[in-house]
């Protein structure tokens, strides 16, 4: 997988062996990064900026890294966490990255995503999470409903976010929470909703009919953490 940007490189410093190769633009002048590359004997190539532009979709700041593919966690290792976030077919990598960042800031270490019809960990997700991805476990599962049932069997109360639920401010959240955030377009799926214990919503007072998924997730996550 190729990732890019100075911030992402600085995140990867903790695991320099995961960096297979670095591609630098001819005008790259960050001495700290260059010295780190040389001191850790990381293979690198200097090339024309236009070639770097063709390697990635965003602003690379003159540096692109080829790294090991992301390693997903086992969701069963998350069954001892107090709060776990599940994303029901989220599609936008920027939303995903922002949710990862919010989780890390709130002390939540575990996120579950489905294997099909969902965003996965990509270069954009890594860049948007701005370092948080290194500290949050992501599990990819085949069937969300089966995983929900397993969490319920292990004492979790399942809260799904949707527009017609109970005001999250009025809910006394359980000590073990599985919070489900739906997709940008369709929200929480029917089967996921039917297998949830409580539908929670965020009161809205304006004319826009819904919040961005990552914003809604942030509000609910901190509402639970600060209960």
C-alpha positions, 0 to 999 in steps of 0.5 A: 500500500502507498501512503503519503505526506509528512505527517503520515511518515512521522506516524510510521517512525514508530515502526520503521521496518513497515516502510518498504521504500520512500519516494522523495521529490527532487525539491524535498528539504525536510532534513529530519525526515531525510536523516531518519531515512538514512539512519534507519537504512530505509530504501529511497528514490528521488524523482520528479514531482510529477511522477509523485503526483501520479502515484497518489490522489492527494497532496503528498508534500514531496514524500510517498511511502510504500508500506506493508498492507494494513493488518486487521484485528480479530473482533473477538479480541475486542470483547473485553473493551468497554466501548466498541464502535461498529460502522454499518457500510460506511463508504467515505474514507474521510469520514472513516479517518475522522471517526478513527481519530475521534475514537482515539481521542476519546480513548476507544481502541476498537472499531468494526467494519464489514468486509463488503460494500464498505470503506476499508483502510486506505491511504486516504483513511490513514492520512485523514486519521492523522496518526490515530490509526496506529493506536486503534484496532480495526476488525473486518468481519463477514456478517455484522448481525452475527457479530452483534449477537456475539457481543450481546451474548457477552453482556454488551448493550447495542445502540444504533444511531438513527434519526427517529430514535431516543434522544441520546442525552436521555439515555443511561448507557450501559457499562458495555457499549456497542455503538453502531453508526450507519452509512452516509446515504442509507443509515443503519440497515434494517437487520442491524437495526432490528438486532439493536437494543436501543435506537439513539438520535441526536436532536436537531434544530436546523433545516438540514435533515441529517449530520455528517456521519463522522460528526454524529459519531463524535457527538455520540461517542463523547456522550457515551464516554462522558455519561 
